[in-house]
Amino acid sequence: MDRPRAKQSPARAACDHLKQIGRAVARLAIAGTLTLPFLAVSTATIAHAQKQGGVLRVTHRDNPPSASIHEEATISTDMPFMAVFNNLVVFDPNSKQDRLDQIVPELATEWQWSADGRDLTFKLRDGVKWHDGKPFTSADVKCTWDIVSGKVDGKMRKNPRKPWFINLREITTNGDREVTFHLKDPQPSFLAMLAGGFSPVYPCHVPAAQMRTHPIGTGPFKFAEFRQNESIKLVRNPDYWKPGKPYLDGIEYTIIPNRATMVLALEAGKFDLSFTGELTPELVKDAQAQAPQLQCVVQPSNTQGNLVVNRDKPPFDDARIRKAMALAIDRKAFSDILSHGVDQIGGAMLPPPEGLWGWSPEFRETVPGYSADVEHSRAEGRKLMQEAGYGPDKPLQIKVSTRNIALYRDAAVILIDHLKSVYIQGELEPLDSSVWYARLARKDYTVGMNVQGTGIDDPDVMFFENYTCGSERNYTGYCNRDVEAMFHRQSMMTDIDARRKLVWEIDKTLQEDGARPVIYHEKGGTCWWPQVKGLKLAVNSIYNRWRFEDVWLDR
């Protein structure tokens, strides 16, 4: 049995601390060395406890496509609505990295792998209720992943995580408190897929249409209101299964599309916390100059800028044109302009040291297109374009579509400038978030500048979601069955070093094939005022730390 570490409640921790103090006092009394300063320090430590109450005020960058986490693939939905739900397991919030060996129970109390690594059984927590009062059972777990894996039609409009569970054969229950996931092949990372913010358990009795507008969960906060283009409001769940939590009375997100306006409001103290990863390093520096009390971190978000090309639409069905576009990209220039050199350069996987699976700098130098000699690459690109019938007197005219938020628009403008170097003239086409994702899913675009996040820093999530043939999130339509076979092979490996070596080779092949050229890995800033306590972010993903049950306000 894999026995996860028990998560200690604040009340239990305080109790244990008092016992320790009591034992220490007794020892000192016996030794005749008890002093008042000792007591003063200890009682001060005890008094610094979490406060109940208050509403956390958070900025939001745009209008979420919907409130249904399982139907969306954006932090715009994940961050505000993760607090409504629970998972079977979660990444340990006390760990700085989201990783497979740092997972703790949530709706599950324990888990066990079968000897052959194909069956994963969970014991489930008793006494948990959905926000509408109905009991949580194993049927809800089975129902959720029957729908997400595509085995049952749950009437969802989108199902972006279906490829995550391509290896899931079936789910069975044993009474109300036990559920087993049966896999086709061994897959150690399967547990990590269940631990992220995109893997909440949904209620069987609530239809998908309602989950998009009024979600029901078991989490620390209940949905209250979602006003399009205005705000999202959550309120404390008084019947939460963790006694005494959450500490906050509620959370309110205010949608402010203009980033400059948002920063000014944050600096003025109108908000407690910024939308995660939304601030560039320069904006963080400016914000702290204006409001020195602001606490900020700039770290990888596991979000990458990439070029998406619809290879099914002429003339982009010509591999020469796709390769020329990739060769036009100056990755260092993107990083320098967008973040003053803070953004990282890598392949599909997040670069180290924060990333667990990304290329080493030495290996990266062996990958075509990653050379520092950008002009040499562009000369090769121009030659390919001329072979395809284009040139300085006959440039290829295109529209570069992108999501209408600053992070996407800024990168798209740089991309358009780079494409000029290979006889491609681009026109910017900004799209509302809901339109952007719908068009990508339908492949109703030609060229796009995409800024895409990966919920979990693991090759299975990256490869199966974004590069398998027919995946909803495989926006470019890339399909290579030989490479896909390598996806499955690395997925079954238990030797981490051997798996990483194969992952690097797969990633190199994807970049050489121009499957979805990765341009940069973003580092974004998140800021909050000192009154916000208990917020713990991960260095390798922005998607998994928004339960907010441990956050409290000291004001």
NUKOL-648907 format. One record per residue (C-alpha): residue number from 1; residue in one letter; x, y, z. Coordinates in nm, 4 decimals. Example, Ala and Ser with C-alpha at 12.3 -4.5 7.8 and 13.67 -1.06 7.14 Angstrom:
! residues 2
1  A  1.2300  -0.4500  0.7800
2  S  1.3670  -0.1060  0.7140
END
This chain:
! residues 555
1  M  0.0000  0.0000  0.0000
2  D  0.1332  0.3418  -0.0954
3  R  0.0729  0.5253  0.2301
4  P  0.0536  0.8992  0.1629
5  R  0.1623  1.1363  0.4310
6  A  -0.1311  1.2547  0.6372
7  K  -0.2062  1.6219  0.5997
8  Q  -0.1988  1.7802  0.9453
9  S  -0.4722  2.0332  1.0261
10  P  -0.3822  2.3659  1.1889
11  A  -0.5765  2.2654  1.5007
12  R  -0.3861  1.9373  1.5299
13  A  -0.0559  2.1131  1.4660
14  A  -0.1299  2.3672  1.7401
15  C  -0.2264  2.0857  1.9769
16  D  0.0969  1.8989  1.9051
17  H  0.2920  2.2205  1.9533
18  L  0.1301  2.2746  2.2932
19  K  0.2194  1.9214  2.3952
20  Q  0.5796  1.9801  2.2934
21  I  0.5862  2.3012  2.4956
22  G  0.4332  2.1223  2.7925
23  R  0.6972  1.8518  2.7833
24  A  0.9730  2.1128  2.7479
25  V  0.8335  2.3137  3.0389
26  A  0.8240  2.0048  3.2555
27  R  1.1838  1.9173  3.1710
28  L  1.2986  2.2723  3.2435
29  A  1.1031  2.2860  3.5684
30  I  1.2651  1.9637  3.6806
31  A  1.6056  2.0984  3.5848
32  G  1.5337  2.4263  3.7610
33  T  1.6067  2.6310  3.4455
34  L  1.2592  2.7563  3.3522
35  T  1.2689  3.1241  3.2439
36  L  1.0062  3.3771  3.1475
37  P  1.1590  3.4591  2.8043
38  F  1.1039  3.0967  2.7014
39  L  0.7361  3.1247  2.7847
40  A  0.7044  3.4601  2.6080
41  V  0.8462  3.3284  2.2790
42  S  0.6352  3.0140  2.2909
43  T  0.3068  3.1899  2.3603
44  A  0.3770  3.4393  2.0823
45  T  0.4199  3.1477  1.8418
46  I  0.0858  3.0004  1.9515
47  A  -0.0933  3.3353  1.9125
48  H  0.0077  3.3650  1.5463
49  A  -0.2836  3.1559  1.4183
50  Q  -0.4980  3.1743  1.1098
51  K  -0.7807  3.4278  1.1185
52  Q  -1.1301  3.3453  1.0034
53  G  -1.3193  3.5787  0.7757
54  G  -1.2704  3.8297  0.5006
55  V  -1.3147  3.8212  0.1256
56  L  -1.0073  3.7734  -0.0928
57  R  -1.0108  4.0214  -0.3827
58  V  -0.8374  3.8939  -0.6965
59  T  -0.7887  4.0429  -1.0414
60  H  -0.8832  3.8414  -1.3505
61  R  -0.7524  3.9011  -1.7003
62  D  -1.0471  3.8038  -1.9220
63  N  -1.3840  3.6363  -1.9475
64  P  -1.3566  3.2585  -1.8866
65  P  -1.5119  3.0509  -2.1678
66  S  -1.7181  2.8703  -1.9015
67  A  -1.7061  2.7563  -1.5388
68  S  -1.6560  2.3898  -1.6283
69  I  -1.2943  2.2896  -1.5627
70  H  -1.3265  1.9583  -1.7482
71  E  -1.4396  2.1381  -2.0627
72  E  -1.1777  2.4117  -2.0676
73  A  -0.8022  2.4308  -2.1133
74  T  -0.7221  2.7720  -1.9714
75  I  -0.6060  2.9113  -1.6400
76  S  -0.8873  3.1651  -1.6830
77  T  -1.1296  2.8893  -1.5808
78  D  -0.8976  2.6773  -1.3680
79  M  -0.7839  2.9452  -1.1224
80  P  -1.1251  3.0851  -1.0177
81  F  -1.3150  2.7550  -1.0131
82  M  -1.0623  2.5088  -0.8701
83  A  -1.1706  2.6151  -0.5200
84  V  -1.5206  2.4799  -0.5877
85  F  -1.3953  2.1227  -0.6216
86  N  -1.1793  1.8475  -0.4783
87  N  -0.9636  1.5827  -0.6443
88  L  -0.8976  1.2274  -0.5394
89  V  -0.5392  1.3355  -0.4696
90  V  -0.3447  1.6623  -0.5016
91  F  0.0139  1.7763  -0.5257
92  D  0.1430  1.8523  -0.1786
93  P  0.1006  2.2296  -0.1346
94  N  0.4069  2.2332  0.0905
95  S  0.6304  2.1119  -0.1933
96  K  0.7879  2.3777  -0.4139
97  Q  0.7556  2.1497  -0.7198
98  D  0.4518  1.9613  -0.8437
99  R  0.5918  1.6098  -0.8812
100  L  0.4897  1.2455  -0.8679
101  D  0.6636  1.1744  -0.5376
102  Q  0.4883  1.4684  -0.3658
103  I  0.1203  1.3739  -0.3783
104  V  -0.1194  1.3709  -0.0830
105  P  -0.4793  1.2464  -0.0387
106  E  -0.7914  1.4560  -0.0764
107  L  -1.1217  1.2764  -0.1486
108  A  -0.9215  0.9543  -0.1397
109  T  -0.7718  0.8471  0.1926
110  E  -0.5201  0.5978  0.0497
111  W  -0.4296  0.4174  -0.2699
112  Q  -0.2635  0.0988  -0.3880
113  W  -0.1125  -0.0187  -0.7172
114  S  -0.1503  -0.3794  -0.8250
115  A  0.1670  -0.5854  -0.8632
116  D  0.1646  -0.5471  -1.2429
117  G  0.1126  -0.1696  -1.2284
118  R  -0.2141  -0.1847  -1.4224
119  D  -0.4732  -0.1333  -1.1468
120  L  -0.4888  0.1676  -0.9143
121  T  -0.7361  0.1360  -0.6249
122  F  -0.8509  0.4245  -0.4052
123  K  -1.0255  0.4139  -0.0687
124  L  -1.2616  0.7101  -0.0485
125  R  -1.3411  0.9525  0.2301
126  D  -1.6712  0.9076  0.4133
127  G  -1.9156  1.1841  0.5037
128  V  -1.8365  1.4185  0.2141
129  K  -2.1288  1.6053  0.0586
130  W  -2.1762  1.7954  -0.2623
131  H  -2.2712  2.1612  -0.2279
132  D  -2.6358  2.0703  -0.2916
133  G  -2.6332  1.8272  0.0020
134  K  -2.6152  1.4981  -0.1874
135  P  -2.3523  1.2462  -0.0707
136  F  -2.0248  1.1922  -0.2559
137  T  -1.9695  0.8277  -0.3547
138  S  -1.7520  0.6114  -0.5774
139  A  -2.0201  0.6443  -0.8468
140  D  -1.9227  1.0101  -0.8897
141  V  -1.5597  0.9138  -0.9496
142  K  -1.6535  0.6505  -1.2046
143  C  -1.8990  0.8850  -1.3729
144  T  -1.6392  1.1645  -1.4002
145  W  -1.3735  0.9552  -1.5706
146  D  -1.6138  0.7567  -1.7826
147  I  -1.7091  1.0930  -1.9349
148  V  -1.3614  1.2494  -1.9460
149  S  -1.2087  0.9377  -2.1037
150  G  -1.4855  0.9371  -2.3656
151  K  -1.6388  0.6052  -2.2655
152  V  -1.9707  0.7775  -2.1900
153  D  -2.1288  1.0761  -2.3609
154  G  -2.1578  1.3340  -2.0857
155  K  -2.2889  1.6067  -2.3193
156  M  -1.9726  1.8141  -2.2769
157  R  -1.9068  2.0618  -2.5556
158  K  -1.5295  2.0105  -2.5318
159  N  -1.3126  1.7397  -2.3789
160  P  -0.9493  1.8608  -2.3911
161  R  -0.8155  1.6058  -2.1406
162  K  -0.9507  1.2956  -2.3148
163  P  -0.6009  1.2051  -2.4481
164  W  -0.4638  1.2039  -2.0934
165  F  -0.6655  0.8924  -2.0286
166  I  -0.5978  0.7059  -2.3507
167  N  -0.4501  0.4228  -2.1425
168  L  -0.7564  0.3893  -1.9157
169  R  -0.9397  0.0629  -1.9900
170  E  -1.2258  0.0888  -1.7382
171  I  -1.3252  0.2100  -1.3915
172  T  -1.4950  -0.0208  -1.1399
173  T  -1.6418  0.0413  -0.7957
174  N  -1.6618  -0.1751  -0.4868
175  G  -1.9374  -0.0230  -0.2762
176  D  -1.9581  0.3509  -0.2132
177  R  -1.6047  0.3886  -0.0755
178  E  -1.3735  0.2143  -0.3206
179  V  -1.2913  0.2725  -0.6864
180  T  -1.0328  0.1147  -0.9171
181  F  -0.8827  0.2510  -1.2376
182  H  -0.7854  -0.0347  -1.4703
183  L  -0.5120  0.0538  -1.7200
184  K  -0.4183  -0.1176  -2.0444
185  D  -0.0463  -0.0811  -1.9707
186  P  0.1555  0.0222  -1.6652
187  Q  0.1689  0.4011  -1.6334
188  P  0.3343  0.5422  -1.3194
189  S  0.2414  0.9020  -1.4058
190  F  -0.1310  0.8228  -1.4059
191  L  -0.1464  0.9260  -1.0392
192  A  0.0037  1.2663  -1.1234
193  M  -0.2674  1.3244  -1.3826
194  L  -0.5286  1.2869  -1.1089
195  A  -0.3485  1.5353  -0.8823
196  G  -0.3695  1.8501  -1.0960
197  G  -0.6186  2.1339  -1.1018
198  F  -0.7712  2.0022  -1.4247
199  S  -0.8798  1.6726  -1.2600
200  P  -1.1624  1.7539  -1.0183
201  V  -1.4294  1.4983  -0.9335
202  Y  -1.7674  1.6010  -1.0785
203  P  -2.1125  1.5087  -0.9436
204  C  -2.2974  1.2456  -1.1455
205  H  -2.6349  1.4043  -1.0809
206  V  -2.5518  1.7502  -1.2242
207  P  -2.5690  1.7885  -1.6055
208  A  -2.2823  1.9366  -1.8054
209  A  -2.4876  2.2404  -1.9056
210  Q  -2.5246  2.3412  -1.5402
211  M  -2.1565  2.2832  -1.4667
212  R  -2.0736  2.5413  -1.7320
213  T  -2.2782  2.8132  -1.5603
214  H  -2.3359  2.7053  -1.1975
215  P  -2.0833  2.4366  -1.0946
216  I  -2.1458  2.2079  -0.7978
217  G  -1.8494  2.0616  -0.6108
218  T  -1.7372  1.9315  -0.2729
219  G  -1.4686  2.1987  -0.2298
220  P  -1.4043  2.4659  0.0320
221  F  -1.5956  2.7321  -0.1620
222  K  -1.9383  2.7329  -0.3256
223  F  -2.0197  2.9026  -0.6510
224  A  -2.2199  3.2229  -0.6005
225  E  -2.2144  3.4300  -0.9195
226  F  -2.0529  3.4609  -1.2612
227  R  -2.1225  3.7866  -1.4457
228  Q  -1.9841  3.7793  -1.7976
229  N  -1.7003  4.0300  -1.8448
230  E  -1.7487  4.1575  -1.4883
231  S  -1.6839  3.9256  -1.1967
232  I  -1.6843  3.5793  -1.0409
233  K  -1.7844  3.5281  -0.6787
234  L  -1.7377  3.2294  -0.4501
235  V  -1.8559  3.1955  -0.0888
236  R  -1.7342  2.9824  0.2001
237  N  -1.8709  2.6274  0.2177
238  P  -1.9864  2.6018  0.5828
239  D  -2.0192  2.2237  0.5515
240  Y  -1.6713  2.1594  0.4138
241  W  -1.5430  1.8184  0.5170
242  K  -1.2229  1.9684  0.6614
243  P  -1.3328  2.1173  0.9966
244  G  -1.2433  2.4833  1.0388
245  K  -1.1624  2.5370  0.6743
246  P  -1.1640  2.7431  0.4649
247  Y  -1.0655  3.0533  0.6585
248  L  -1.1946  3.3039  0.4035
249  D  -1.5596  3.4067  0.3821
250  G  -1.5313  3.4289  0.0066
251  I  -1.3288  3.5041  -0.3037
252  E  -1.4150  3.7714  -0.5594
253  Y  -1.2516  3.7963  -0.9015
254  T  -1.2904  4.1192  -1.0958
255  I  -1.2345  4.0952  -1.4699
256  I  -1.0001  4.3720  -1.5931
257  P  -0.8821  4.3014  -1.9498
258  N  -0.6440  4.5992  -1.9606
259  R  -0.3233  4.4919  -1.7876
260  A  -0.2081  4.8483  -1.7101
261  T  -0.5407  4.9251  -1.5435
262  M  -0.5177  4.6038  -1.3438
263  V  -0.1675  4.6855  -1.2178
264  L  -0.2722  5.0353  -1.1112
265  A  -0.5677  4.8940  -0.9188
266  L  -0.3443  4.6381  -0.7490
267  E  -0.0892  4.9046  -0.6526
268  A  -0.3701  5.1178  -0.5081
269  G  -0.4707  4.8328  -0.2774
270  K  -0.8069  4.7675  -0.4397
271  F  -0.7075  4.4003  -0.4748
272  D  -0.5233  4.1552  -0.2537
273  L  -0.3844  3.9262  -0.5241
274  S  -0.3085  3.9502  -0.8947
275  F  -0.4100  3.6951  -1.1524
276  T  -0.1349  3.4361  -1.1571
277  G  0.1598  3.4715  -1.3932
278  E  0.0008  3.7679  -1.5668
279  L  0.2684  4.0245  -1.4869
280  T  0.5830  4.0501  -1.6946
281  P  0.9118  4.0808  -1.5015
282  E  0.9216  4.4512  -1.5880
283  L  0.5676  4.5070  -1.4613
284  V  0.6585  4.3294  -1.1375
285  K  0.9566  4.5605  -1.0969
286  D  0.7402  4.8678  -1.1640
287  A  0.4639  4.7505  -0.9290
288  Q  0.7061  4.6948  -0.6421
289  A  0.8651  5.0347  -0.7053
290  Q  0.5229  5.1975  -0.6691
291  A  0.4111  4.9734  -0.3809
292  P  0.7190  4.8340  -0.2008
293  Q  0.5021  4.6257  0.0333
294  L  0.3805  4.4066  -0.2529
295  Q  0.5150  4.0534  -0.2378
296  C  0.5864  3.9114  -0.5826
297  V  0.7365  3.6042  -0.7436
298  V  0.8509  3.5626  -1.1033
299  Q  0.8736  3.1972  -1.1964
300  P  0.7967  2.9502  -1.4750
301  S  0.4281  2.8953  -1.5395
302  N  0.4658  2.5832  -1.7565
303  T  0.3198  2.8044  -2.0269
304  Q  0.4923  2.8242  -2.3635
305  G  0.4640  3.0382  -2.6707
306  N  0.4376  2.8300  -2.9849
307  L  0.3666  2.8677  -3.3546
308  V  0.0553  2.6845  -3.4718
309  V  0.0086  2.6235  -3.8436
310  N  -0.2926  2.4474  -3.9918
311  R  -0.1075  2.2032  -4.2140
312  D  -0.4319  2.0870  -4.3774
313  K  -0.4952  2.4256  -4.5409
314  P  -0.2990  2.5228  -4.8551
315  P  -0.0362  2.6527  -4.8885
316  F  0.0589  2.5322  -4.5414
317  D  0.0280  2.1710  -4.6505
318  D  0.3692  2.2384  -4.8093
319  A  0.6351  2.1280  -4.5579
320  R  0.8811  2.3785  -4.7056
321  I  0.6665  2.6729  -4.5986
322  R  0.6144  2.5350  -4.2485
323  K  0.9876  2.4789  -4.2084
324  A  1.0693  2.8274  -4.3383
325  M  0.8360  2.9785  -4.0786
326  A  1.0111  2.7873  -3.8005
327  L  1.3522  2.8939  -3.9292
328  A  1.2474  3.2608  -3.9191
329  I  1.2068  3.2564  -3.5419
330  D  1.4697  3.4221  -3.3227
331  R  1.3931  3.2672  -2.9848
332  K  1.6352  3.4841  -2.7911
333  A  1.4737  3.7981  -2.9357
334  F  1.1335  3.6832  -2.8082
335  S  1.2768  3.6348  -2.4601
336  D  1.4641  3.9661  -2.4671
337  I  1.1629  4.1681  -2.5826
338  L  0.8913  4.0000  -2.3771
339  S  1.0826  3.9556  -2.0515
340  H  1.4258  4.1192  -2.0794
341  G  1.5786  3.7759  -2.1193
342  V  1.3981  3.6077  -1.8295
343  D  1.1842  3.3731  -2.0415
344  Q  1.3515  3.0379  -2.1054
345  I  1.4315  2.8594  -2.4311
346  G  1.3569  2.4907  -2.4715
347  G  1.1537  2.2252  -2.6450
348  A  0.8095  2.1018  -2.5521
349  M  0.9071  2.0162  -2.1942
350  L  0.9732  2.2870  -1.9336
351  P  1.3497  2.3571  -1.9061
352  P  1.5418  2.2785  -1.5862
353  P  1.6023  2.3507  -1.3066
354  E  1.2333  2.4152  -1.2389
355  G  1.1236  2.1686  -1.5062
356  L  1.1729  1.7987  -1.4415
357  W  1.1930  1.6770  -1.8031
358  G  1.3343  1.9567  -2.0195
359  W  1.6550  1.9428  -2.2242
360  S  1.9904  2.0242  -2.0754
361  P  2.1562  2.3288  -2.2386
362  E  2.4100  2.0954  -2.4012
363  F  2.1433  1.8754  -2.5585
364  R  1.9478  2.1796  -2.6786
365  E  2.2453  2.2859  -2.8917
366  T  2.2075  1.9640  -3.0939
367  V  1.8516  2.0512  -3.2032
368  P  1.8078  2.2170  -3.5467
369  G  1.6618  2.5666  -3.5258
370  Y  1.8036  2.6369  -3.1811
371  S  2.1360  2.7706  -3.3048
372  A  2.2485  3.1190  -3.2093
373  D  2.3166  3.1844  -3.5792
374  V  1.9661  3.3047  -3.6615
375  E  2.0647  3.4684  -3.9915
376  H  2.1941  3.1377  -4.1232
377  S  1.8590  2.9765  -4.0405
378  R  1.6659  3.2599  -4.2050
379  A  1.8752  3.2331  -4.5224
380  E  1.7755  2.8677  -4.5401
381  G  1.4133  2.9703  -4.4833
382  R  1.4201  3.2217  -4.7689
383  K  1.5598  2.9559  -5.0009
384  L  1.2722  2.7220  -4.9096
385  M  1.0142  2.9966  -4.9695
386  Q  1.1608  3.0718  -5.3115
387  E  1.1397  2.7035  -5.3986
388  A  0.7715  2.7219  -5.3035
389  G  0.7161  3.0169  -5.5377
390  Y  0.7471  3.3174  -5.3034
391  G  1.0029  3.5958  -5.2757
392  P  1.0598  3.9666  -5.2047
393  D  0.8310  4.0662  -5.4932
394  K  0.5728  3.8002  -5.4126
395  P  0.5369  3.7609  -5.0352
396  L  0.2920  3.5161  -4.8814
397  Q  0.0029  3.7130  -4.7301
398  I  -0.1407  3.5631  -4.4091
399  K  -0.3456  3.6436  -4.1003
400  V  -0.1864  3.5615  -3.7665
401  S  -0.4686  3.4815  -3.5260
402  T  -0.4222  3.5059  -3.1509
403  R  -0.6123  3.5419  -2.8265
404  N  -0.7007  3.9012  -2.7413
405  I  -0.5012  3.9372  -2.4219
406  A  -0.1676  4.1132  -2.3834
407  L  0.0414  3.8012  -2.3346
408  Y  -0.0721  3.6630  -2.6722
409  R  -0.0862  3.9889  -2.8668
410  D  0.2660  4.0977  -2.7738
411  A  0.4121  3.7669  -2.8882
412  A  0.2083  3.7723  -3.2107
413  V  0.3454  4.1149  -3.3059
414  I  0.7013  3.9854  -3.2671
415  L  0.6187  3.6748  -3.4719
416  I  0.4791  3.8858  -3.7569
417  D  0.8004  4.0874  -3.7608
418  H  1.0154  3.7710  -3.7752
419  L  0.8135  3.6170  -4.0571
420  K  0.8979  3.9136  -4.2794
421  S  1.2535  3.7793  -4.2943
422  V  1.1295  3.4827  -4.5019
423  Y  0.8915  3.6684  -4.7369
424  I  0.5750  3.6292  -4.5268
425  Q  0.3555  3.9336  -4.4617
426  G  0.1302  3.8875  -4.1587
427  E  -0.1775  4.0744  -4.0365
428  L  -0.2760  4.0485  -3.6691
429  E  -0.6204  3.9008  -3.5937
430  P  -0.7001  3.9193  -3.2172
431  L  -0.9894  3.7010  -3.0993
432  D  -1.1987  3.6823  -2.7821
433  S  -1.1028  3.3882  -2.5587
434  S  -1.4140  3.1829  -2.6257
435  V  -1.3823  3.2395  -3.0012
436  W  -1.0088  3.1641  -2.9968
437  Y  -1.0424  2.8233  -2.8332
438  A  -1.3445  2.7277  -3.0415
439  R  -1.1639  2.8109  -3.3652
440  L  -0.8506  2.6244  -3.2617
441  A  -1.0554  2.3172  -3.1745
442  R  -1.2328  2.3325  -3.5133
443  K  -0.8997  2.4072  -3.6840
444  D  -1.0685  2.7144  -3.8291
445  Y  -0.7480  2.9149  -3.8682
446  T  -0.4363  2.9207  -4.0840
447  V  -0.1524  3.0579  -3.8692
448  G  -0.1657  3.1413  -3.5011
449  M  0.0540  3.2639  -3.2196
450  N  -0.0430  3.0412  -2.9325
451  V  0.0505  3.0716  -2.5659
452  Q  -0.0404  2.7386  -2.4190
453  G  -0.0123  2.6006  -2.0691
454  T  0.0427  2.2434  -1.9605
455  G  -0.1345  2.1518  -1.6396
456  I  0.1251  1.9046  -1.5154
457  D  0.4989  1.8889  -1.5724
458  D  0.5034  1.5355  -1.7109
459  P  0.5720  1.3969  -2.0613
460  D  0.2503  1.1939  -2.0686
461  V  0.0428  1.5088  -2.0284
462  M  0.2458  1.7062  -2.2822
463  F  0.2733  1.4389  -2.5513
464  F  -0.0708  1.2776  -2.5358
465  E  -0.2610  1.6057  -2.5044
466  N  -0.0808  1.8045  -2.7714
467  Y  0.0731  1.5654  -3.0243
468  T  -0.1307  1.2456  -3.0526
469  C  -0.3192  1.1903  -3.3765
470  G  -0.6729  1.3262  -3.3464
471  S  -0.6341  1.4925  -3.0055
472  E  -0.8662  1.7893  -2.9535
473  R  -0.5676  1.9943  -2.8365
474  N  -0.3478  1.8910  -3.1300
475  Y  -0.4240  2.2197  -3.3021
476  T  -0.1849  2.1724  -3.5943
477  G  -0.3100  1.8259  -3.6937
478  Y  0.0360  1.6720  -3.6532
479  C  0.0241  1.2919  -3.6768
480  N  0.3233  1.0580  -3.6658
481  R  0.2395  0.7035  -3.5600
482  D  0.6045  0.6102  -3.5077
483  V  0.6550  0.8998  -3.2697
484  E  0.3261  0.8178  -3.0979
485  A  0.4545  0.4662  -3.0304
486  M  0.7477  0.6301  -2.8516
487  F  0.4987  0.8248  -2.6369
488  H  0.3587  0.4962  -2.5098
489  R  0.6999  0.3432  -2.4570
490  Q  0.8289  0.6245  -2.2356
491  S  0.4997  0.6267  -2.0450
492  M  0.5558  0.2724  -1.9130
493  M  0.9136  0.3319  -1.7976
494  T  0.9967  0.3335  -1.4271
495  D  1.3665  0.4192  -1.4649
496  I  1.3568  0.7998  -1.4469
497  D  1.6953  0.8598  -1.6103
498  A  1.6209  0.6221  -1.8983
499  R  1.2771  0.7774  -1.9432
500  R  1.4228  1.1290  -1.9489
501  K  1.6713  1.0273  -2.2188
502  L  1.3897  0.8960  -2.4397
503  V  1.1754  1.2034  -2.3665
504  W  1.4582  1.4299  -2.4886
505  E  1.4804  1.2365  -2.8160
506  I  1.1019  1.2525  -2.8654
507  D  1.1024  1.6264  -2.7982
508  K  1.3859  1.6749  -3.0476
509  T  1.1912  1.4844  -3.3144
510  L  0.8808  1.6981  -3.2532
511  Q  1.0793  2.0178  -3.3038
512  E  1.2547  1.8829  -3.6146
513  D  0.9164  1.7828  -3.7589
514  G  0.7770  2.1313  -3.6959
515  A  0.4873  1.9715  -3.5100
516  R  0.4304  2.2902  -3.3143
517  P  0.7498  2.4952  -3.2934
518  V  0.8132  2.6022  -2.9343
519  I  0.9406  2.9603  -2.9159
520  Y  0.9809  3.0383  -2.5462
521  H  0.8811  2.9217  -2.1989
522  E  0.7224  3.2066  -2.0111
523  K  0.8142  3.3254  -1.6646
524  G  0.5314  3.5291  -1.5215
525  G  0.4822  3.7357  -1.2097
526  T  0.2204  3.7003  -0.9375
527  C  0.1866  3.9690  -0.6675
528  W  -0.0053  3.9947  -0.3425
529  W  -0.0253  4.2249  -0.0425
530  P  0.1243  4.1144  0.2928
531  Q  -0.2194  4.0529  0.4438
532  V  -0.2538  3.7441  0.2223
533  K  -0.1214  3.4469  0.4179
534  G  -0.0883  3.0788  0.3360
535  L  -0.0482  3.1164  -0.0418
536  K  0.1951  2.8534  -0.1744
537  L  0.2819  2.8474  -0.5451
538  A  0.4642  2.5812  -0.7445
539  V  0.7718  2.6583  -0.9551
540  N  0.6703  2.4322  -1.2438
541  S  0.2997  2.4991  -1.3003
542  I  0.0410  2.7715  -1.2403
543  Y  -0.2519  2.5312  -1.2635
544  N  -0.2615  2.3285  -0.9421
545  R  -0.2524  2.5524  -0.6343
546  W  -0.5885  2.7322  -0.6270
547  R  -0.7910  2.5428  -0.3649
548  F  -0.7435  2.8445  -0.1316
549  E  -0.8524  2.6417  0.1722
550  D  -0.5323  2.7346  0.3616
551  V  -0.5287  3.1019  0.2619
552  W  -0.6294  3.3641  0.5183
553  L  -0.6288  3.7404  0.5538
554  D  -0.4414  3.9200  0.8309
555  R  -0.6374  4.2441  0.8358
END
